[in-house]
């Protein structure tokens, strides 16, 4: 089962995974990244659009802790499920996506 992590809990969840690399994987489209993006804060931010994940999977070593992010949490949940099926065992979905991130963690992030 994929962990559901609120934006305010992301850093704690990533740290608890004891992984050599902690990543927030933003799976939104490039135009969405231009509209609103999170700032790395205790994690690495990696942006790979959802449909490009299978072709770019090698960019995420299997021992990476990955918290997936999209607009509201639906696409990122699908990516998190896919990563788990590919053998990633340190995967979470950021519940509420970047919209919740803006409301709960960083009001400087624009909402759209």
N, C-alpha and C positions, 0 to 999 in steps of 0.2 A: 504494500500500500504506500502510495506517495504521500509524504508529509506535506501538510498545508501550513505554510509559515506566513504570518502577518508581516508587513514591511518593517515594523519595529523590532521584530524577532530575527530578522535575517542574519545579522552579524553573530548573534549567539548561536543560531543553528549551524552556520558555517563553521564556527570555532569548535563546536562540539563534535564535528565529524572527524577531527584529527587527520585531515588530509593535507598533503603537501601543497595543494593549490585550492584556493577558495574563489569560486566564480559566480557572479550573477550573469546568467545567460539571457540576454534580451533577444527574443525571437520575433520582434516586430519588424515591419517593413521599413526601408530607409526613410521614407517620407515621415513616418511616425517618429523615428529617432530625431529628425530635424525639428519636429514639433515639440517634443518633450523627451528628456533623457535623465537618468539618475547619474549622480556623481559617485565614482568609486570611493568607498569609505570603509577600509578594512577588508576589501575584496577587490578582485580584478573584474572589470566589466568587459564582457565579450558579446558582440552583437553578430548574430547569424540569423537571418530570416528563417522562419519555420520551414519553408519548403526547401531550403538549402542545407538543412541539418544532415540528412543522410550522406550527401556528397562531402560534407566538411567535418564529419564525425572525428576524424583524426586530430582536429584542433583541440579536442577535449580528451586528454588521457583518462583512462578508466579509474584512476585513483584520485580524480578531481572531485571535490564537493561542488555540486552544481545546484543553484537555486534559480529556477526558470521564471522569466518575467515576460508578460505581454501587456495588453491594454487593460483587460479586466480579469484575466486568469484562465480563460478557456483554451486559447492556443498553447499557452505555457503548460497547462495540464497535459495536453496531448503530447507535447515534446517531452515532458518529464516521464510519461508512460513509455514513450518510444525509447528514451535513454535507459530506463530500467530494463526493458526487453533486450537491449543491446549489452547488458551486463554491468551497467553503472549501478552501484549500490548506495551511493551518497547523493540522492536526488530529492529535491523538494520543489513544490510549486509555490510561488509567491501569491497568496490568496488576495484577490482584489486587484492584482496587477499594478501598473503604474498609476492608475487612478487612485487606488488606495494609498500608494506610496505618497502621492501629493497631499492627500487628506490626513494621513496618519504620521508621516515621517518627515517630509520636506515640502512645506507649502510653496517653496520657490519653484517647484516643478509645475509647469503649466498643465492644466487639465484640458482634455479635448474629447 
